[in-house]
C-alpha cells in the first residue's frame, strides 16, 4: 500500500514501534502497542445498542464504524481497534436493514388492515 508524501514507510513504522517497545521494557514499563482508535469502541457500543434497544442507532453505528475503519486503515499501523470498529459497522448495517424491514412490514400490515375494513 503506498504511503502519502512525507509519511514513513511500513518498514520504518515497524522499526519505530520495535524501538519504542524496547525502550519501554528497558525502563521497566510494559509496552501495549499502538493506541486504539478513539471511536472503535464507540462504534461497537452503538452497534450493540442498535440491535438490543433501538434500531434508530443503526445508521449512526454504521457511519461511525465505517469512518473509524477507514481512519485505522489510513493510519498505517499507528492505530488499533479495526475489529471493534468493523463489528460496530456490521451491527449497524444489520440493525438498519432490520429497521427498514420492520417499517415495510408495519406499512404493509396497515394497508392490509385498511383493505379488510
GUROTI-674928 format. One line per 8 residues: number of its first residue (from 1); their letters; for each residue x, y, z of N, C-alpha, C, O. Coordinates in pm, 1 decimal. Example, Ala and Ser with C-alpha at 12.3 -4.5 7.8 and 13.67 -1.06 7.14 Angstrom:
1> as> 1319.0:-569.0:780.0:1230.0:-450.0:780.0:1320.0:-330.0:780.0:1423.6:-331.9:846.5  1285.0:-225.0:708.0:1367.0:-106.0:714.0:1290.0:3.0:787.0:1340.9:113.8:803.9
END
This chain:
1> xxxxxxxx> 84.5:-117.2:0.0:0.0:0.0:0.0:89.2:123.7:0.0:174.1:137.6:88.0  72.1:213.5:-96.1:157.1:332.1:-99.9:124.4:426.8:14.8:9.1:440.0:55.9  227.8:491.9:65.1:207.4:586.1:173.8:205.8:727.2:117.0:275.8:755.8:19.9  125.7:816.6:177.3:122.6:955.4:129.8:259.3:1021.8:146.4:343.7:976.1:223.5  278.1:1127.0:74.7:403.4:1202.6:76.9:438.1:1245.3:219.5:355.9:1305.1:289.0  558.0:1214.7:261.5:604.0:1255.7:393.8:575.9:1155.5:505.5:629.8:1169.8:615.3  493.9:1056.0:480.3:464.5:955.8:582.2:573.9:849.7:579.3:631.1:822.2:473.8  603.2:789.5:695.8:704.4:683.6:696.8:653.1:557.4:626.8:533.1:530.3:624.2
9> xxxxxxxx> 746.2:482.0:571.0:707.8:356.6:506.8:669.8:254.8:613.4:690.6:278.0:732.5  614.9:143.7:570.9:572.9:40.1:665.9:692.0:-13.7:744.8:681.7:-37.2:865.2  803.4:-32.8:677.7:923.6:-82.4:746.7:971.0:17.9:851.5:1011.4:-21.3:961.0  966.4:144.9:819.2:1005.8:248.4:915.6:911.3:252.6:1035.1:954.0:274.5:1148.5  782.7:231.3:1008.6:684.8:230.4:1117.6:710.5:113.2:1211.9:708.9:130.1:1333.9  734.0:-4.9:1156.4:758.6:-121.9:1239.8:889.3:-107.6:1316.9:897.7:-148.9:1432.6  991.2:-49.3:1254.0:1117.3:-27.0:1323.2:1097.4:69.5:1439.8:1150.7:46.8:1548.5  1021.5:176.9:1418.6:996.1:274.5:1525.2:916.9:210.8:1639.6:945.3:236.8:1756.5
17> xxxxxxxx> 818.1:128.0:1606.4:740.3:59.6:1711.0:828.2:-36.7:1790.3:815.5:-46.8:1912.4  916.5:-106.7:1721.5:1005.9:-200.4:1790.1:1101.5:-125.0:1882.1:1127.7:-169.3:1994.0  1153.5:-11.9:1836.1:1241.9:68.4:1920.5:1167.7:122.5:2042.4:1222.7:127.2:2152.4  1042.2:163.2:2022.1:961.4:213.4:2133.3:935.3:101.0:2234.3:941.9:123.4:2355.2  906.0:-18.4:2185.1:881.1:-132.0:2272.8:1004.9:-164.6:2355.8:995.5:-185.9:2476.7  1121.6:-168.3:2290.2:1246.0:-198.9:2361.1:1277.4:-93.3:2466.3:1316.7:-126.7:2578.1  1260.4:33.7:2431.4:1290.6:141.8:2525.8:1196.7:136.8:2646.1:1238.6:162.4:2759.0  1070.7:104.0:2622.0:974.4:96.0:2731.3:1007.3:-19.6:2823.5:1000.6:-4.8:2945.5
25> xxxxxxxx> 1043.0:-134.5:2767.7:1077.7:-250.1:2850.3:1206.4:-226.2:2928.2:1217.9:-269.7:3042.8  1302.9:-158.1:2868.0:1427.0:-129.1:2938.4:1402.2:-33.9:3055.4:1472.9:-39.6:3156.0  1303.2:52.7:3042.9:1270.9:146.2:3150.4:1186.5:79.0:3258.7:1151.3:142.7:3358.0  1154.3:-47.5:3240.5:1077.2:-121.3:3339.9:927.4:-115.1:3318.9:851.5:-163.0:3403.1  883.4:-57.8:3209.4:740.1:-47.1:3182.8:690.9:-158.6:3092.8:769.2:-240.2:3044.1  563.0:-161.1:3071.7:500.2:-259.8:2984.3:457.9:-189.6:2856.3:393.9:-84.6:2862.0  492.4:-245.4:2741.8:454.8:-186.8:2612.9:326.0:-252.1:2564.4:316.2:-374.7:2559.7  228.6:-171.8:2529.0:98.7:-223.1:2487.2:70.2:-205.0:2339.1:-39.6:-237.3:2293.8
33> xxxxxxxx> 164.3:-155.0:2263.8:144.0:-137.8:2120.8:83.6:-2.7:2090.0:72.3:82.8:2177.9  44.7:16.7:1964.9:-12.0:145.9:1925.8:-147.1:168.3:1994.4:-213.2:72.4:2034.3  -187.5:293.8:2007.9:-314.8:322.8:2075.4:-433.8:278.7:1991.3:-424.1:263.8:1869.5  -544.4:258.6:2058.1:-667.8:220.4:1989.6:-737.9:345.7:1938.1:-733.4:451.8:2000.4  -802.3:330.7:1823.7:-877.8:443.0:1767.6:-987.3:482.1:1866.8:-1057.3:394.7:1918.0  -1003.4:611.5:1894.8:-1099.6:652.4:1997.0:-1244.6:619.9:1963.7:-1327.3:611.6:2054.5  -1277.5:601.4:1836.7:-1417.5:574.2:1801.3:-1445.7:427.1:1774.7:-1559.0:391.5:1742.1  -1345.7:340.9:1787.7:-1366.2:198.3:1760.7:-1462.2:137.8:1863.1:-1555.5:66.5:1826.5
41> xxxxxxxx> -1439.4:166.1:1989.6:-1526.7:112.5:2093.6:-1664.4:178.0:2086.9:-1765.7:112.3:2110.9  -1668.5:306.4:2054.7:-1796.8:375.8:2039.6:-1880.8:309.4:1930.7:-2000.8:288.5:1948.6  -1818.1:276.5:1818.8:-1889.5:210.9:1709.4:-1945.3:76.6:1754.6:-2058.7:41.5:1721.9  -1865.1:1.5:1830.1:-1910.8:-128.7:1878.2:-2030.1:-112.6:1971.6:-2129.7:-183.7:1957.6  -2021.2:-19.7:2067.0:-2132.7:1.1:2160.2:-2258.4:49.3:2089.0:-2368.5:3.0:2118.9  -2242.7:141.1:1995.8:-2359.5:187.0:1920.4:-2421.9:72.7:1840.9:-2544.2:61.8:1832.2  -2336.9:-12.7:1782.9:-2389.0:-127.3:1707.6:-2464.7:-223.8:1795.7:-2571.4:-272.1:1757.9  -2410.4:-252.7:1913.5:-2478.5:-344.6:2005.8:-2610.3:-284.0:2053.4:-2713.2:-351.6:2055.4
49> xxxxxxxx> -2606.7:-157.1:2091.5:-2728.8:-90.9:2138.4:-2833.5:-81.8:2028.3:-2953.3:-89.3:2055.7  -2789.0:-65.6:1903.5:-2884.7:-59.0:1793.8:-2955.7:-191.8:1773.2:-3070.5:-194.7:1729.0  -2888.9:-300.7:1804.4:-2952.4:-431.9:1791.8:-3042.1:-463.7:1910.8:-3147.0:-526.2:1895.4  -3000.7:-420.6:2029.0:-3071.3:-458.5:2151.3:-3183.4:-361.0:2185.9:-3293.7:-403.2:2220.5  -3156.0:-231.5:2177.0:-3252.2:-133.5:2226.7:-3326.5:-57.7:2117.2:-3449.5:-54.8:2115.9  -3253.2:2.6:2027.0:-3315.6:96.4:1934.0:-3247.8:89.1:1797.5:-3130.1:122.4:1783.7  -3322.1:45.7:1698.4:-3265.3:33.9:1564.0:-3231.4:168.6:1502.7:-3157.8:174.7:1404.2  -3283.9:276.6:1559.3:-3252.0:409.1:1506.5:-3103.9:442.8:1523.1:-3052.1:530.9:1454.4
57> xxxxxxxx> -3035.5:372.9:1614.1:-2892.1:392.7:1630.9:-2810.9:319.6:1523.5:-2690.5:341.7:1510.9  -2876.4:233.3:1446.7:-2807.7:154.2:1344.8:-2731.4:235.9:1242.4:-2612.7:211.2:1220.9  -2797.3:334.5:1177.4:-2723.0:413.6:1079.1:-2606.4:491.9:1141.3:-2503.7:512.6:1076.7  -2622.9:534.5:1265.2:-2514.4:607.2:1332.6:-2397.1:512.9:1357.4:-2282.0:549.0:1332.9  -2426.0:392.4:1406.0:-2320.0:293.1:1428.4:-2251.2:257.5:1297.8:-2129.1:242.5:1293.2  -2328.8:244.3:1193.2:-2274.7:212.5:1060.8:-2177.8:322.3:1016.8:-2067.2:292.9:971.6  -2218.7:447.9:1029.8:-2136.9:560.7:987.2:-2010.2:574.3:1072.1:-1900.7:591.2:1018.5  -2025.5:566.9:1205.1:-1909.4:579.8:1294.4:-1811.5:464.9:1270.2:-1690.5:486.6:1264.1
65> xxxxxxxx> -1863.5:342.8:1256.4:-1777.5:227.1:1231.7:-1704.0:235.7:1099.3:-1584.8:205.6:1092.0  -1774.5:276.8:994.5:-1710.9:287.7:862.2:-1602.0:394.2:863.6:-1495.1:375.8:805.4  -1629.8:504.5:929.9:-1530.1:611.9:936.7:-1407.6:568.4:1017.2:-1294.2:597.5:979.0  -1430.7:498.8:1128.6:-1319.0:452.1:1210.9:-1234.4:350.1:1135.3:-1111.6:354.9:1141.4  -1299.1:257.7:1064.0:-1224.4:158.1:985.9:-1138.6:227.3:880.2:-1022.7:190.8:860.5  -1195.1:326.6:812.7:-1120.6:399.2:710.0:-999.4:471.0:770.9:-890.4:469.2:713.7  -1019.3:534.2:887.1:-908.9:605.6:951.9:-802.0:510.0:1004.2:-683.0:541.2:999.0  -843.5:393.9:1054.5:-747.5:294.4:1103.4:-665.2:240.0:986.5:-543.7:224.0:997.9
73> xxxxxxxx> -731.4:211.9:874.9:-659.2:162.8:757.3:-561.1:267.7:704.3:-451.7:234.1:659.0  -600.9:394.2:710.3:-514.2:500.8:660.8:-398.4:531.0:755.5:-301.1:594.9:715.3  -407.4:486.3:880.1:-302.9:517.3:978.2:-175.6:437.1:955.4:-70.5:472.7:1008.6  -182.7:332.4:879.4:-63.7:253.3:850.5:-7.7:180.3:971.3:114.0:167.7:984.3  -93.4:132.2:1059.7:-47.2:56.4:1175.5:-26.9:139.2:1300.4:14.3:86.3:1403.6  -55.0:268.7:1292.8:-36.5:352.8:1411.1:-157.4:350.3:1503.9:-150.8:401.8:1615.5  -268.8:290.3:1458.3:-389.6:279.2:1540.6:-439.1:135.3:1539.7:-427.8:64.6:1439.6  -494.8:93.2:1654.5:-556.9:-39.4:1665.1:-707.7:-22.2:1671.0:-758.5:89.9:1668.1
81> xxxxxxxx> -779.2:-134.3:1679.5:-923.5:-131.9:1701.2:-1006.3:-157.5:1577.5:-1127.1:-133.6:1577.5  -942.7:-206.2:1470.9:-1018.0:-228.8:1347.3:-1128.9:-331.2:1367.6:-1237.9:-316.2:1312.4  -1102.4:-434.0:1445.6:-1203.5:-538.0:1468.7:-1326.9:-483.9:1539.3:-1439.6:-516.9:1502.6  -1305.5:-401.0:1640.2:-1419.2:-341.6:1711.4:-1498.3:-247.7:1621.0:-1621.4:-249.5:1619.7  -1426.1:-166.5:1545.9:-1493.9:-74.1:1454.5:-1571.8:-150.8:1348.2:-1684.6:-114.4:1314.9  -1511.5:-256.8:1295.0:-1578.6:-338.7:1193.3:-1701.9:-407.8:1251.6:-1805.7:-415.4:1185.8  -1691.1:-457.5:1373.2:-1806.2:-522.6:1437.6:-1919.6:-422.8:1459.7:-2036.3:-455.7:1438.7  -1886.2:-302.0:1501.7:-1987.9:-198.6:1519.4:-2054.2:-162.1:1388.1:-2175.5:-141.7:1381.7
89> xxxxxxxx> -1973.2:-154.0:1283.1:-2026.1:-124.0:1149.8:-2122.2:-233.5:1103.2:-2230.0:-204.3:1051.6  -2082.9:-358.4:1121.5:-2167.7:-470.5:1078.9:-2297.9:-473.5:1158.6:-2405.1:-493.7:1101.6  -2288.9:-453.4:1290.3:-2411.0:-447.9:1372.7:-2500.4:-333.4:1327.2:-2622.6:-348.1:1322.3  -2439.9:-218.7:1293.8:-2517.3:-104.5:1245.9:-2586.8:-133.1:1114.0:-2702.0:-94.3:1094.7  -2518.1:-200.1:1023.6:-2578.8:-236.7:894.9:-2696.7:-331.3:918.8:-2804.2:-313.8:861.6  -2675.1:-431.4:1003.9:-2781.2:-527.5:1031.2:-2901.6:-459.3:1096.3:-3015.7:-486.8:1059.2  -2876.8:-370.4:1193.3:-2986.1:-300.3:1260.9:-3060.5:-208.9:1164.2:-3182.5:-195.0:1173.7  -2988.1:-146.4:1071.1:-3051.9:-59.2:972.8:-3141.2:-139.1:879.1:-3254.0:-99.1:850.1
97> xxxxxxxx> -3090.0:-251.8:832.3:-3171.3:-338.0:744.6:-3293.2:-388.7:820.4:-3403.2:-392.5:765.2  -3275.1:-427.1:944.9:-3386.3:-473.4:1027.9:-3489.7:-362.6:1047.2:-3609.9:-388.1:1040.9  -3443.4:-240.1:1070.5:-3534.2:-127.0:1089.5:-3616.1:-101.9:962.2:-3736.6:-78.1:969.4  -3550.9:-107.4:847.0:-3622.3:-86.3:720.7:-3724.0:-197.6:697.5:-3836.4:-171.8:654.3  -3684.1:-322.3:726.7:-3775.4:-435.5:711.1:-3898.1:-419.6:800.8:-4010.8:-441.2:756.4  -3876.4:-382.3:925.4:-3988.7:-364.6:1019.2:-4079.0:-250.8:972.4:-4201.3:-261.6:980.9  -4019.9:-141.6:923.0:-4100.7:-29.8:874.0:-4187.0:-73.4:755.3:-4304.1:-36.7:746.2  -4128.5:-151.4:664.9:-4205.7:-201.3:549.9:-4318.8:-292.7:597.1:-4430.6:-285.2:546.2
105> xxxxxxxx> -4289.6:-378.4:693.7:-4393.1:-469.3:745.2:-4506.1:-392.5:815.1:-4622.8:-429.9:802.7  -4473.1:-287.1:887.3:-4576.1:-205.8:954.3:-4665.1:-138.2:851.3:-4787.3:-137.6:865.8  -4605.0:-81.0:747.1:-4683.0:-17.1:641.7:-4770.4:-120.3:571.4:-4887.8:-94.8:544.4  -4713.7:-235.8:542.2:-4790.6:-341.6:475.4:-4907.1:-388.1:562.7:-5018.3:-405.9:513.1  -4882.3:-407.8:692.0:-4988.9:-451.8:783.3:-5098.6:-346.7:793.7:-5216.5:-381.3:802.2  -5061.5:-218.8:793.0:-5160.7:-112.0:799.5:-5246.8:-111.3:671.5:-5368.0:-90.6:678.2  -5184.2:-133.9:556.5:-5260.6:-139.2:432.1:-5355.5:-258.0:430.3:-5470.3:-245.0:387.7  -5309.2:-372.4:475.6:-5394.8:-491.7:480.7:-5510.7:-467.2:573.5:-5623.5:-505.8:543.0
113> xxxxx> -5485.8:-404.0:685.9:-5593.0:-374.6:781.4:-5695.4:-279.4:722.1:-5815.8:-295.1:742.8  -5645.8:-178.9:647.0:-5738.8:-83.7:585.0:-5821.9:-150.7:475.7:-5939.1:-117.5:457.8  -5761.4:-245.3:402.1:-5834.8:-313.4:295.4:-5939.7:-409.6:351.6:-6039.8:-436.3:285.2  -5918.9:-461.3:471.0:-6011.2:-556.5:530.9:-6129.5:-486.6:598.6:-6220.2:-555.3:645.5  -6132.2:-357.2:605.4:-6243.9:-287.2:670.0:-6357.2:-269.3:577.6:-6459.5:-212.3:615.7
END
